[in-house]
Amino acid sequence: MQIDPFALERWFAEVEHGADVMLAESGVRPLQASRFDTDPGALGYVIPTAGDPAFRAEVGALHGRSADETVFTCGTQEANLLGFLSLLETHAVVVTPTYGSLTALPQALGVVTEVSLRTPTTETGSPQESTDTPGFADGGWALDPDAVVEAIRPDTDLVVINNPNNPTGRYHDEASMRAIYDACEDRDAYLLVDEVYRLLAEDPRPPVTSYGPYGVSTGGVSKSFGLAGLRFGWLCGSERVVTAAERWKDYTTISSPIVGQHVARQAIDRRETILAENRELVAEHRAVVSAFLDEHGLAWSDPDCGVNALVEVPDAFVDGAALCRRLVDEESVVLAPGEAFDAPGWVRIGFGLHREALDEGLARLGSFLDRHR
């Protein structure tokens, strides 16, 4: 099996440690550990390794699933990996732009058809094959369920969607998602949806796994809760899917971290308070960024959920990578190049960080843009 380098993570590994402001953060600012009891007792494995049954029942219930239909993982990243390993044999349809692993991992396991949020399908084939992804025009970013359904082939095992979407911050509507689910069910294909930002919505839509046996939801506490350091996530689906995921998990991490489970349970129990705080922060910061971009005459993907958005690259720069490189060199501020999402005319901004850091990052970005008009 071959896999492409994770462009976004390689960029962050290169520049994040030495930069002053991380303006591409993809989650809500981290909560302080002092808000929780961080002592789980003995530092052994979580037993059973799928996760505490009572806690799995609690998380499962939030998705219309039982404890036996829920498995805990090391973050949403592992949940997605286990889903792909369990379900993908031949062909997957992936809605793009999206988080890099949601295309790269399926491409390492089979053939992928990408469906843009604004364009018809594009075949990508194996990781070695190279295809040109059309550039993204300003505006739109809407999910076209008909285009997704048309991309499903007789040998399609899986359709993959990130909802709410990263990097655009767009929250796909329930009618479109249900139409895609119905098509998957009719064709004996699964619909796996990374829902890691779902709980940041003021009125979260039903998780896809609640639609029926062919729905698989993955998520975790990293993004919406501001608890990325716990490395705690989950996969919810039918018992068949969860059993297959557990078999693969025996060869990956065996169990999620016991400290992560211990603190995550407290966070889930206090979710109304924590999520209300985080939603308020995100709404305020989104307004700040929107006003900043209006002032500088830049379009963006107009996010309606989550903490990410794509911002157009000004004419002074050939592409997102060039802008990001110069911004780090001149202002010690990190944005994410759109090339990491096959969107070279854009950069990703994150606005879930602490307000002081957001204000500082935008001030430096503003000075940078003024110099390069």
C-alpha positions in Angstrom: 0.0 0.0 0.0 1.3 3.5 -0.9 0.1 6.8 0.4 0.8 10.4 -0.5 2.4 12.7 2.1 -0.2 14.6 4.1 0.5 18.0 2.7 -1.3 20.0 5.4 0.4 18.2 8.3 3.8 18.4 6.5 3.3 22.2 6.2 2.4 22.6 9.8 5.4 20.4 10.9 7.7 22.7 9.0 6.4 26.1 10.2 4.1 25.9 13.2 6.6 25.3 15.9 8.6 28.5 15.2 5.7 30.8 14.3 4.2 33.4 16.5 0.6 33.0 15.5 -1.2 29.9 14.2 -4.0 31.4 12.1 -4.8 28.1 10.5 -5.9 26.3 13.6 -8.7 23.9 12.8 -10.4 23.6 16.3 -11.7 25.7 19.1 -9.1 27.1 21.5 -8.1 24.3 23.9 -9.8 24.2 27.3 -7.7 24.2 30.4 -7.0 20.9 32.1 -7.9 22.4 35.4 -11.6 22.3 34.4 -11.5 18.6 34.7 -10.5 15.8 37.0 -7.5 14.4 35.1 -6.7 11.4 37.4 -8.2 8.2 36.0 -6.4 6.0 38.6 -4.1 3.4 37.3 -2.6 4.1 33.8 -3.6 0.8 32.2 -5.5 -0.1 29.1 -9.2 0.9 28.7 -11.1 -2.3 29.4 -12.9 -3.4 27.3 -10.7 -2.0 24.6 -13.7 -0.7 22.6 -14.4 1.7 25.5 -16.3 1.7 28.8 -19.7 0.2 27.9 -21.7 2.7 29.9 -19.9 5.7 28.3 -20.3 4.1 24.8 -24.0 3.8 25.5 -24.1 7.5 26.3 -22.2 8.5 23.1 -24.1 6.0 21.0 -27.4 7.5 22.2 -26.4 10.9 20.9 -26.2 9.2 17.5 -29.2 6.9 17.7 -27.0 3.9 18.3 -26.3 1.5 21.2 -23.1 0.7 23.1 -22.5 -2.3 20.8 -22.8 0.1 17.8 -20.1 2.5 19.1 -16.3 2.1 19.4 -13.9 4.6 20.9 -10.8 5.6 19.0 -7.7 7.8 19.2 -9.3 10.8 17.8 -11.6 11.1 14.7 -8.6 10.4 12.5 -8.4 6.8 13.7 -12.1 6.4 13.5 -12.0 7.4 9.8 -9.1 5.0 9.2 -10.9 2.1 10.8 -14.0 2.9 8.8 -12.1 2.9 5.5 -10.2 -0.3 6.4 -13.5 -2.0 7.3 -15.6 -0.9 4.4 -13.5 0.0 1.4 -12.5 -2.8 -1.0 -12.8 -1.3 -4.5 -14.2 2.1 -5.0 -15.2 5.2 -3.0 -16.8 8.5 -3.8 -15.3 11.5 -1.8 -16.8 15.0 -1.7 -14.1 17.6 -2.0 -12.5 19.9 -1.0 -12.0 18.1 2.3 -9.5 17.2 5.0 -6.6 15.5 3.3 -6.9 12.1 4.9 -10.4 11.7 3.7 -9.1 11.4 0.2 -5.6 10.0 0.7 -6.6 7.0 2.8 -9.3 5.8 0.4 -6.9 6.4 -2.5 -4.4 4.1 -0.8 -7.0 1.4 -0.5 -8.9 1.6 -3.8 -10.1 3.9 -6.6 -11.6 7.2 -5.7 -14.0 9.4 -7.6 -14.0 13.0 -6.3 -17.1 15.1 -6.4 -16.5 18.8 -6.0 -18.9 21.0 -4.0 -19.3 22.9 -7.2 -18.2 20.7 -10.2 -18.9 17.3 -11.8 -16.9 14.2 -10.8 -13.2 13.7 -11.4 -11.6 10.2 -11.5 -8.4 10.0 -9.5 -7.6 6.3 -9.6 -4.6 5.0 -7.6 -2.2 7.2 -5.6 0.4 7.1 -8.4 -2.0 8.5 -11.0 -2.1 12.3 -11.4 -5.2 14.3 -12.4 -5.9 18.0 -12.6 -8.5 19.2 -10.2 -10.5 22.2 -11.5 -9.9 25.5 -9.7 -12.7 26.7 -7.4 -14.7 29.7 -8.4 -15.9 32.3 -5.9 -19.1 31.5 -4.1 -21.2 28.3 -4.1 -19.6 25.6 -2.1 -23.0 23.8 -2.1 -23.3 20.0 -2.0 -24.9 18.6 -5.1 -26.6 15.3 -4.1 -27.4 14.5 -7.7 -23.7 14.7 -8.6 -22.7 12.4 -5.7 -25.4 9.9 -6.6 -24.3 9.9 -10.3 -20.7 9.1 -9.2 -21.8 5.9 -7.4 -20.8 2.9 -9.5 -22.0 -0.8 -9.2 -18.7 -1.5 -7.4 -18.9 1.5 -5.0 -18.3 0.5 -1.4 -18.4 3.8 0.3 -19.3 7.5 0.0 -17.3 9.9 2.2 -18.4 13.3 3.2 -17.1 15.8 5.8 -20.1 17.6 7.3 -19.7 20.3 8.4 -17.0 20.7 5.8 -13.4 21.4 6.4 -11.9 23.6 4.8 -15.0 25.7 3.7 -17.0 25.7 6.9 -20.2 24.9 5.0 -22.8 22.7 6.7 -24.6 20.5 4.1 -28.4 20.4 4.5 -30.3 17.4 5.8 -32.3 16.9 2.6 -29.2 16.5 0.5 -27.6 14.2 3.0 -30.7 12.0 3.2 -30.9 11.8 -0.6 -27.3 10.6 -0.7 -28.0 8.1 2.1 -31.0 6.7 0.3 -29.0 6.2 -2.9 -26.3 4.4 -0.9 -28.7 2.1 0.8 -30.3 1.2 -2.5 -26.9 0.4 -3.9 -25.6 -1.5 -0.9 -22.9 1.2 -0.3 -22.1 2.9 3.0 -22.2 6.6 3.7 -19.4 7.6 6.1 -19.6 11.1 7.4 -16.9 12.8 9.4 -19.0 14.9 11.8 -16.3 16.3 14.0 -17.7 19.9 13.8 -21.4 18.9 14.0 -21.9 19.9 17.6 -20.7 23.4 17.0 -24.0 24.1 15.1 -26.6 26.0 17.1 -29.1 23.3 16.0 -27.1 20.2 15.0 -28.7 18.1 12.3 -29.3 14.4 12.9 -26.1 12.4 12.6 -26.0 10.3 9.4 -25.7 7.0 11.3 -29.2 7.7 12.7 -30.5 7.4 9.1 -30.2 3.7 9.0 -27.9 0.7 8.7 -25.7 2.1 5.9 -24.9 5.3 7.8 -21.5 5.6 9.7 -20.7 8.7 11.8 -17.3 9.5 13.1 -16.5 12.3 15.5 -14.6 13.2 18.7 -13.9 16.0 21.2 -11.0 17.6 19.4 -12.7 20.3 17.4 -16.1 21.2 18.9 -15.0 20.8 22.5 -11.5 22.2 22.3 -9.9 19.0 23.7 -7.6 18.0 20.9 -4.9 16.8 23.3 -7.1 14.0 24.6 -6.9 12.2 21.3 -10.4 10.8 21.9 -13.0 10.0 19.2 -15.6 7.5 18.1 -17.2 5.6 15.3 -20.9 4.8 15.4 -22.6 2.4 12.9 -24.2 -0.9 12.7 -22.9 -3.8 14.8 -21.4 -5.3 11.6 -19.4 -2.1 10.9 -18.3 -1.7 14.5 -17.3 -5.3 14.9 -15.1 -5.0 11.8 -13.6 -1.7 13.1 -12.8 -3.3 16.4 -10.9 -6.1 14.6 -8.8 -3.5 12.8 -8.3 -1.5 16.0 -6.7 -4.5 17.6 -3.8 -3.9 15.1 -3.7 -0.1 15.4 -4.0 1.4 18.9 -5.8 -1.4 20.8 -7.6 1.0 23.0 -8.1 4.8 23.3 -6.1 6.5 26.0 -7.5 6.0 29.5 -6.9 9.6 30.4 -8.7 10.7 27.3 -11.7 8.6 28.1 -11.8 9.8 31.7 -11.8 13.5 30.7 -14.0 13.1 27.6 -16.7 11.6 29.7 -16.7 14.7 31.9 -16.8 16.9 28.8 -19.8 14.9 27.3 -21.6 15.2 30.6 -21.0 18.9 30.6 -21.6 19.4 26.9 -24.4 21.9 27.1 -22.1 24.4 29.0 -19.0 23.7 27.0 -20.6 23.8 23.6 -22.5 27.0 24.5 -19.2 28.7 25.4 -17.6 27.5 22.2 -20.4 28.5 20.0 -20.4 32.0 21.4 -16.7 32.3 20.8 -16.9 31.0 17.3 -19.8 33.3 16.4 -17.9 36.3 17.7 -14.7 35.4 15.9 -16.4 34.7 12.6 -17.9 38.2 12.7 -14.4 39.6 13.4 -12.9 37.7 10.4 -15.8 38.6 8.1 -15.3 42.3 8.9 -11.6 42.0 8.3 -12.0 40.4 4.9 -14.6 42.9 3.9 -12.2 45.7 4.8 -9.5 44.1 2.6 -11.9 43.2 -0.3 -11.4 39.5 -0.1 -14.0 36.8 -0.7 -14.3 33.7 1.4 -16.4 30.6 1.7 -18.9 32.2 4.1 -18.8 29.4 6.7 -22.0 28.6 8.6 -20.5 26.0 11.0 -17.1 25.2 12.4 -14.0 27.3 12.7 -12.5 27.1 9.2 -13.0 29.0 5.9 -11.3 29.4 2.6 -10.1 32.9 1.7 -9.3 33.9 -1.9 -5.7 34.7 -2.7 -5.1 38.3 -3.8 -3.8 39.0 -7.3 -0.4 39.9 -5.9 0.4 36.2 -5.3 0.5 33.4 -7.8 -1.2 30.9 -5.4 -1.9 30.0 -1.8 1.4 28.4 -1.2 3.3 31.6 -2.2 1.1 33.7 0.1 1.6 31.4 3.0 5.3 31.1 2.6 5.8 34.9 2.5 3.4 35.5 5.4 5.4 33.1 7.6 8.7 34.7 6.6 7.6 38.3 7.0 5.1 38.2 9.8 5.5 34.8 11.5 1.9 34.0 11.0 0.7 30.6 9.7 -2.2 30.1 7.2 -2.9 26.8 5.4 -2.2 26.8 1.6 -5.1 25.9 -0.5 -2.9 23.4 -2.3 -3.4 21.1 0.7 -7.0 20.9 -0.4 -6.5 21.0 -4.1 -7.6 24.7 -4.1 -4.5 26.7 -5.1 -6.4 29.9 -5.4 -7.3 29.9 -1.8 -5.9 29.7 1.7 -7.5 28.3 4.8 -8.0 30.5 7.9 -9.0 29.2 11.3 -10.8 31.5 13.8 -11.3 29.2 16.8 -8.1 30.4 18.6 -7.9 32.7 21.6 -9.2 36.2 20.8 -5.8 37.8 21.6 -4.1 35.6 19.1 -6.8 36.1 16.5 -6.5 39.9 16.8 -2.7 39.8 16.6 -2.8 37.4 13.6 -5.2 39.5 11.7 -3.3 42.7 12.5 -0.1 41.2 11.0 -2.0 39.7 8.1 -3.5 43.1 7.4 -0.1 44.8 7.4 1.2 42.1 5.1 -1.7 42.5 2.6 -1.3 46.3 2.6 2.4 45.9 1.7 1.6 43.5 -1.2 -1.3 45.3 -2.9 
